[in-house]
Amino acid sequence: MSMINPLARARGLGSAKSGVHHWYAQRASAVLLILLTGWLIFALISLSGTGYAEAAAFIAKPGNAAFLSVLIITMFYHAMLGLQVVIEDYVHHPVVEIILYFVTRAGAFLCMALGIIHVLKLALGA
């Protein structure tokens, strides 16, 4: 039996401050995705039966282009946070963990950039 206080035993084993930010970020992005998915469903219903020109004109409106851009960014950010949790829970080799962190973050940022470029291309008519 140890006479050491449990708090003293836990000190120095890691910070208990940074995990809350990740949890809040994932919940906030989920709420934002729910709202943006509602807009996306509305947009898809209103565009059903139209052609490319009408869809491009719909996206060319500044509000719709902004909503679509925020949807793309939020979707890939939320996916990146979720994959980070999966990697933390199931990958136990430190080198593989770091590589997977890099690959998921790089992939998410690449997809965000490509999505924004294509939305701008449609919105600006280029």
Backbone as ProteinMPNN parsed JSONL, in Angstrom:
{"seq_chain_A": "MSMINPLARARGLGSAKSGVHHWYAQRASAVLLILLTGWLIFALISLSGTGYAEAAAFIAKPGNAAFLSVLIITMFYHAMLGLQVVIEDYVHHPVVEIILYFVTRAGAFLCMALGIIHVLKLALGA", "coords_chain_A": {"N_chain_A": [[0.838, -1.178, 0.0], [0.566, 2.156, -0.884], [1.619, 5.296, 0.36], [1.402, 7.581, -1.021], [-0.232, 10.386, -2.28], [-2.968, 10.188, -4.594], [-3.169, 12.309, -6.444], [-0.593, 13.34, -6.485], [0.697, 11.18, -7.587], [-0.336, 11.232, -10.162], [0.577, 13.575, -11.258], [2.6, 15.102, -13.714], [2.168, 13.234, -15.685], [0.982, 14.043, -17.967], [-0.934, 16.537, -19.72], [-4.07, 17.866, -18.715], [-5.56, 19.637, -20.07], [-5.845, 20.116, -22.834], [-7.57, 18.381, -24.206], [-10.249, 19.084, -24.089], [-10.69, 21.15, -25.891], [-10.574, 19.87, -28.378], [-12.811, 18.208, -28.195], [-14.925, 20.112, -27.973], [-14.565, 21.405, -30.447], [-15.175, 19.38, -32.259], [-17.873, 18.923, -31.647], [-18.978, 21.45, -32.172], [-18.445, 21.697, -34.91], [-20.036, 19.62, -35.796], [-22.644, 20.53, -35.194], [-22.712, 22.779, -36.855], [-22.488, 21.469, -39.304], [-24.94, 20.132, -39.381], [-26.728, 22.26, -39.728], [-25.779, 23.323, -42.177], [-26.143, 21.134, -43.836], [-28.878, 21.067, -43.98], [-29.268, 23.382, -45.54], [-27.995, 22.43, -47.858], [-29.662, 20.304, -48.637], [-31.993, 21.735, -49.21], [-30.968, 23.244, -51.368], [-30.357, 21.196, -53.215], [-32.898, 20.124, -53.686], [-34.18, 22.335, -54.803], [-32.709, 22.583, -57.102], [-33.247, 20.313, -58.539], [-33.921, 18.676, -61.542], [-32.928, 20.673, -63.133], [-30.427, 22.041, -65.346], [-26.848, 22.151, -66.056], [-26.173, 24.856, -66.414], [-28.087, 26.285, -64.894], [-27.498, 25.312, -62.355], [-24.865, 26.23, -62.059], [-25.364, 28.957, -62.118], [-26.817, 29.181, -59.767], [-24.885, 28.559, -57.842], [-23.197, 30.64, -58.356], [-24.243, 32.819, -57.071], [-23.436, 34.983, -54.4], [-24.089, 34.332, -51.66], [-24.815, 31.618, -51.756], [-22.448, 30.506, -52.755], [-20.773, 31.071, -50.612], [-21.994, 29.587, -48.525], [-21.638, 26.998, -49.553], [-18.846, 26.848, -49.625], [-18.21, 27.088, -46.87], [-19.466, 24.777, -46.002], [-17.888, 22.785, -47.241], [-15.369, 23.238, -46.028], [-16.0, 22.852, -43.3], [-16.92, 20.216, -43.331], [-14.643, 18.664, -44.066], [-12.921, 19.416, -42.008], [-14.256, 18.424, -39.753], [-14.184, 15.699, -40.392], [-11.423, 15.315, -40.296], [-10.922, 15.727, -37.555], [-12.384, 13.582, -36.487], [-11.032, 11.367, -37.605], [-8.602, 11.706, -36.354], [-9.191, 10.985, -33.724], [-9.805, 8.281, -34.091], [-7.301, 7.34, -34.931], [-5.783, 7.884, -32.625], [-6.992, 6.1, -30.849], [-6.696, 3.501, -31.954], [-4.215, 3.064, -33.193], [-1.085, 2.067, -32.262], [1.593, 2.355, -32.591], [4.129, 4.679, -32.433], [5.483, 5.958, -34.635], [3.989, 5.255, -36.91], [1.621, 6.412, -36.132], [2.212, 9.183, -36.195], [2.749, 9.473, -38.921], [0.237, 8.819, -40.003], [-1.308, 10.883, -38.877], [-0.203, 13.064, -40.264], [-0.837, 12.373, -42.932], [-3.676, 12.316, -42.886], [-4.283, 14.966, -42.138], [-3.013, 16.43, -44.184], [-4.389, 15.415, -46.388], [-7.004, 16.284, -45.78], [-6.705, 19.096, -45.792], [-5.879, 19.441, -48.427], [-8.158, 18.551, -49.833], [-9.986, 20.461, -48.92], [-8.877, 22.795, -50.06], [-9.022, 22.17, -52.824], [-11.809, 21.936, -53.104], [-12.668, 24.579, -52.5], [-11.398, 25.961, -54.547], [-12.778, 24.956, -56.777], [-15.385, 25.795, -56.211], [-15.016, 28.569, -56.312], [-14.256, 28.75, -58.98], [-16.652, 28.036, -60.276], [-18.294, 30.061, -59.222], [-17.149, 32.422, -60.137], [-17.296, 32.099, -62.796], [-15.263, 31.143, -64.38]], "CA_chain_A": [[0.0, 0.0, 0.0], [1.366, 3.36, -1.023], [1.176, 6.449, 1.141], [1.436, 8.744, -1.914], [-1.532, 10.91, -2.69], [-3.227, 9.898, -6.011], [-2.883, 13.488, -7.256], [0.862, 13.401, -6.643], [1.074, 10.101, -8.496], [-0.782, 11.573, -11.51], [1.293, 14.761, -11.758], [3.691, 14.849, -14.643], [1.832, 12.193, -16.656], [0.356, 14.635, -19.144], [-1.816, 17.661, -19.48], [-5.503, 17.61, -18.734], [-6.144, 20.888, -20.526], [-6.003, 20.27, -24.282], [-8.574, 17.492, -24.775], [-11.566, 19.715, -24.129], [-10.789, 21.925, -27.13], [-10.877, 18.94, -29.466], [-14.192, 17.772, -28.003], [-15.79, 21.226, -28.35], [-14.43, 21.652, -31.888], [-15.914, 18.346, -32.983], [-19.312, 19.153, -31.449], [-19.355, 22.677, -32.885], [-18.468, 21.41, -36.347], [-21.192, 18.755, -36.056], [-23.836, 21.388, -35.21], [-22.645, 23.573, -38.084], [-22.781, 20.563, -40.417], [-26.385, 19.883, -39.412], [-27.362, 23.434, -40.342], [-25.376, 23.425, -43.582], [-26.767, 20.04, -44.569], [-30.237, 21.545, -44.269], [-29.17, 24.255, -46.716], [-27.644, 21.611, -49.016], [-30.87, 19.585, -49.061], [-32.821, 22.743, -49.869], [-30.356, 23.569, -52.657], [-30.502, 20.067, -54.13], [-34.304, 20.022, -54.076], [-34.514, 23.438, -55.705], [-31.991, 22.409, -58.367], [-33.594, 19.064, -59.207], [-34.526, 18.853, -62.85], [-32.289, 21.756, -63.885], [-29.19, 21.671, -66.012], [-25.581, 22.675, -65.552], [-26.174, 26.321, -66.416], [-28.869, 26.751, -63.752], [-26.748, 24.982, -61.137], [-23.736, 27.16, -61.994], [-25.918, 30.265, -61.753], [-27.187, 29.097, -58.344], [-23.648, 28.619, -57.059], [-22.568, 31.935, -58.607], [-24.743, 33.802, -56.105], [-22.443, 35.043, -53.318], [-24.521, 33.619, -50.451], [-24.737, 30.176, -52.0], [-21.027, 30.141, -52.843], [-20.229, 31.111, -49.251], [-22.505, 28.417, -47.797], [-20.996, 25.79, -50.073], [-17.445, 26.875, -49.174], [-18.183, 26.777, -45.442], [-19.823, 23.362, -45.899], [-16.716, 21.982, -47.614], [-14.344, 23.392, -44.995], [-16.475, 22.234, -42.069], [-17.017, 18.772, -43.515], [-13.316, 18.051, -44.013], [-12.377, 19.658, -40.673], [-14.912, 17.456, -38.87], [-13.628, 14.383, -40.733], [-10.052, 15.285, -39.796], [-10.999, 15.533, -36.107], [-12.838, 12.217, -36.232], [-9.95, 10.428, -37.925], [-7.584, 11.838, -35.324], [-9.63, 10.17, -32.586], [-9.648, 6.869, -34.471], [-5.867, 7.045, -34.916], [-5.349, 7.847, -31.226], [-7.545, 4.934, -30.165], [-6.403, 2.187, -32.533], [-2.841, 2.926, -33.683], [-0.264, 2.04, -31.057], [2.995, 2.535, -32.943], [4.278, 6.138, -32.521], [5.882, 6.434, -35.969], [2.825, 5.098, -37.782], [0.646, 7.397, -35.675], [2.615, 10.488, -36.723], [2.557, 9.437, -40.376], [-1.203, 8.878, -40.282], [-1.74, 12.25, -38.583], [0.204, 13.914, -41.379], [-1.592, 12.017, -44.14], [-5.076, 12.744, -42.762], [-4.35, 16.433, -42.165], [-2.662, 16.89, -45.531], [-5.511, 15.07, -47.261], [-8.142, 17.165, -45.484], [-6.42, 20.453, -46.287], [-5.866, 19.38, -49.89], [-9.553, 18.484, -50.281], [-10.579, 21.78, -48.671], [-8.375, 23.726, -51.065], [-9.603, 21.818, -54.122], [-13.227, 22.279, -53.073], [-12.81, 26.035, -52.578], [-11.001, 26.366, -55.906], [-13.857, 24.628, -57.707], [-16.512, 26.689, -55.937], [-14.661, 29.874, -56.885], [-14.281, 28.625, -60.443], [-18.067, 28.119, -60.676], [-18.874, 31.34, -58.815], [-16.596, 33.502, -60.957], [-17.569, 31.801, -64.189], [-14.001, 30.925, -65.111]], "C_chain_A": [[0.877, 1.233, 0.0], [0.759, 4.506, -0.229], [1.154, 7.717, 0.294], [0.01, 9.108, -2.322], [-1.763, 10.595, -4.178], [-2.954, 11.092, -6.924], [-1.39, 13.612, -7.498], [1.344, 12.328, -7.612], [0.725, 10.451, -9.948], [-0.039, 12.766, -12.1], [2.448, 14.351, -12.654], [3.38, 13.789, -15.687], [1.126, 12.743, -17.887], [-0.62, 15.728, -18.76], [-3.274, 17.239, -19.541], [-6.242, 18.822, -19.269], [-6.496, 20.894, -22.008], [-7.105, 19.4, -24.88], [-9.935, 18.121, -24.93], [-11.747, 20.504, -25.424], [-11.182, 21.031, -28.297], [-12.334, 18.5, -29.387], [-15.164, 18.869, -28.424], [-15.74, 21.495, -29.853], [-15.22, 20.622, -32.687], [-17.423, 18.548, -32.835], [-19.778, 20.387, -32.196], [-19.41, 22.437, -34.391], [-19.645, 20.506, -36.7], [-22.481, 19.577, -36.116], [-23.863, 22.228, -36.482], [-22.951, 22.711, -39.307], [-24.266, 20.244, -40.507], [-27.098, 21.04, -40.1], [-27.032, 23.539, -41.832], [-25.941, 22.294, -44.427], [-28.221, 20.363, -44.887], [-30.253, 22.463, -45.479], [-28.874, 23.435, -47.968], [-28.853, 20.841, -49.53], [-31.826, 20.536, -49.762], [-32.285, 23.062, -51.264], [-30.545, 22.435, -53.656], [-31.945, 19.892, -54.587], [-34.673, 21.132, -55.057], [-33.816, 23.31, -57.063], [-32.368, 21.126, -59.102], [-34.319, 19.362, -60.516], [-33.921, 19.985, -63.668], [-30.992, 21.247, -64.497], [-27.974, 22.313, -65.364], [-25.608, 24.187, -65.439], [-26.945, 26.885, -65.219], [-28.145, 26.473, -62.435], [-25.556, 25.924, -60.971], [-24.215, 28.557, -61.612], [-26.324, 30.293, -60.282], [-25.949, 29.237, -57.465], [-22.96, 29.971, -57.244], [-23.09, 33.032, -57.691], [-23.817, 33.793, -54.891], [-22.836, 34.271, -52.052], [-24.401, 32.123, -50.611], [-23.291, 29.701, -52.112], [-20.394, 30.128, -51.455], [-20.699, 29.909, -48.442], [-21.824, 27.134, -48.258], [-19.535, 25.711, -49.631], [-17.335, 26.516, -47.694], [-18.542, 25.308, -45.216], [-18.623, 22.476, -46.199], [-15.657, 22.035, -46.523], [-14.761, 22.659, -43.72], [-16.514, 20.712, -42.178], [-15.642, 18.104, -43.401], [-12.634, 18.285, -42.672], [-12.953, 18.643, -39.675], [-14.375, 16.039, -39.138], [-12.204, 14.243, -40.199], [-10.032, 15.059, -38.282], [-11.422, 14.11, -35.756], [-11.76, 11.187, -36.515], [-8.822, 10.517, -36.91], [-7.935, 10.994, -34.101], [-9.459, 8.687, -32.887], [-8.17, 6.474, -34.43], [-5.363, 6.947, -33.476], [-5.809, 6.572, -30.519], [-6.989, 3.599, -30.668], [-4.992, 2.004, -33.075], [-1.912, 3.068, -32.484], [1.228, 2.17, -31.339], [3.225, 4.027, -33.186], [4.623, 6.655, -33.916], [4.709, 6.351, -36.942], [1.759, 6.129, -37.42], [0.965, 8.777, -36.24], [2.409, 10.546, -38.229], [1.079, 9.543, -40.723], [-1.793, 10.246, -39.948], [-1.435, 13.168, -39.761], [-0.635, 13.635, -42.623], [-3.042, 12.501, -44.044], [-5.197, 14.262, -42.801], [-4.037, 16.972, -43.553], [-3.796, 16.588, -46.505], [-6.707, 15.976, -47.036], [-7.9, 18.563, -46.02], [-6.365, 20.502, -47.811], [-7.292, 19.354, -50.442], [-10.284, 19.802, -50.041], [-10.16, 22.764, -49.754], [-8.978, 23.436, -52.438], [-11.085, 22.175, -54.181], [-13.456, 23.781, -53.213], [-12.436, 26.529, -53.971], [-12.135, 26.1, -56.889], [-15.104, 25.474, -57.465], [-16.231, 28.076, -56.504], [-14.691, 29.858, -58.408], [-15.717, 28.709, -60.95], [-18.653, 29.489, -60.381], [-18.392, 32.482, -59.7], [-16.779, 33.246, -62.442], [-16.321, 31.55, -65.011], [-13.98, 29.56, -65.767]], "O_chain_A": [[1.817, 1.341, 0.788], [-0.46, 4.659, -0.16], [0.917, 8.806, 0.816], [-0.813, 8.256, -2.654], [-0.825, 10.725, -4.965], [-2.545, 10.903, -8.07], [-0.966, 13.954, -8.602], [2.291, 12.546, -8.368], [1.416, 10.014, -10.868], [-0.03, 12.946, -13.318], [3.166, 13.388, -12.385], [4.244, 13.469, -16.504], [0.717, 11.977, -18.758], [-1.065, 15.82, -17.616], [-3.654, 16.366, -20.322], [-7.418, 19.02, -18.961], [-7.395, 21.637, -22.402], [-7.539, 19.679, -25.997], [-10.702, 17.734, -25.813], [-12.839, 20.523, -25.991], [-12.03, 21.4, -29.109], [-13.015, 18.429, -30.41], [-16.122, 18.601, -29.149], [-16.769, 21.783, -30.463], [-15.862, 20.962, -33.681], [-18.169, 18.362, -33.796], [-20.855, 20.38, -32.792], [-20.319, 22.918, -35.067], [-20.196, 20.616, -37.795], [-23.319, 19.35, -36.988], [-24.909, 22.373, -37.114], [-23.602, 23.174, -40.243], [-24.796, 20.1, -41.608], [-27.964, 20.83, -40.949], [-27.911, 23.815, -42.648], [-26.193, 22.482, -45.617], [-28.735, 19.979, -45.937], [-31.124, 22.354, -46.341], [-29.435, 23.708, -49.029], [-29.046, 20.737, -50.741], [-32.406, 20.19, -50.791], [-33.05, 23.142, -52.225], [-30.86, 22.683, -54.82], [-32.193, 19.551, -55.743], [-35.392, 20.895, -56.028], [-34.283, 23.867, -58.057], [-31.852, 20.877, -60.192], [-35.217, 20.201, -60.569], [-34.361, 20.233, -64.791], [-30.532, 20.148, -64.188], [-28.05, 22.922, -64.296], [-25.111, 24.741, -64.458], [-26.504, 27.853, -64.599], [-28.173, 27.292, -61.516], [-25.27, 26.369, -59.859], [-23.54, 29.26, -60.861], [-26.188, 31.324, -59.623], [-25.969, 29.951, -56.462], [-22.211, 30.401, -56.367], [-22.447, 34.072, -57.548], [-23.45, 32.726, -54.401], [-21.988, 33.621, -51.442], [-23.938, 31.432, -49.704], [-22.946, 28.625, -51.623], [-19.568, 29.264, -51.158], [-19.901, 29.277, -47.75], [-21.476, 26.283, -47.44], [-19.043, 24.632, -49.3], [-16.47, 25.731, -47.306], [-17.978, 24.665, -44.33], [-18.372, 21.511, -45.477], [-15.108, 21.004, -46.134], [-13.964, 21.929, -43.131], [-16.179, 20.006, -41.227], [-15.498, 17.093, -42.714], [-11.847, 17.448, -42.231], [-12.224, 18.078, -38.859], [-14.141, 15.277, -38.2], [-11.822, 13.181, -39.707], [-9.215, 14.286, -37.782], [-10.877, 13.506, -34.832], [-11.591, 10.237, -35.751], [-8.156, 9.52, -36.631], [-7.059, 10.358, -33.513], [-9.017, 7.924, -32.028], [-7.829, 5.393, -33.949], [-4.606, 6.036, -33.142], [-5.087, 6.031, -29.682], [-6.829, 2.665, -29.883], [-4.607, 0.878, -33.391], [-1.952, 4.074, -31.776], [2.041, 2.101, -30.416], [2.579, 4.599, -34.064], [4.104, 7.689, -34.334], [4.471, 7.282, -37.711], [1.075, 6.656, -38.298], [0.065, 9.467, -36.718], [1.945, 11.557, -38.755], [0.708, 10.278, -41.638], [-2.683, 10.722, -40.653], [-2.284, 13.944, -40.201], [-1.089, 14.564, -43.29], [-3.58, 13.036, -45.013], [-6.114, 14.792, -43.428], [-4.721, 17.871, -44.042], [-4.124, 17.418, -47.353], [-7.358, 16.394, -47.994], [-8.786, 19.156, -46.635], [-6.764, 21.497, -48.416], [-7.599, 20.054, -51.407], [-11.105, 20.217, -50.858], [-10.995, 23.484, -50.302], [-9.398, 24.358, -53.137], [-11.562, 22.666, -55.204], [-14.337, 24.209, -53.958], [-13.091, 27.421, -54.511], [-12.42, 26.937, -57.745], [-15.803, 25.831, -58.413], [-17.11, 28.69, -57.109], [-15.098, 30.831, -59.043], [-15.979, 29.381, -61.948], [-19.417, 30.027, -61.183], [-19.15, 33.41, -59.981], [-16.447, 34.102, -63.261], [-16.336, 31.733, -66.228], [-13.0, 29.205, -66.422]]}, "name": "protein", "num_of_chains": 1, "seq": "MSMINPLARARGLGSAKSGVHHWYAQRASAVLLILLTGWLIFALISLSGTGYAEAAAFIAKPGNAAFLSVLIITMFYHAMLGLQVVIEDYVHHPVVEIILYFVTRAGAFLCMALGIIHVLKLALGA"}
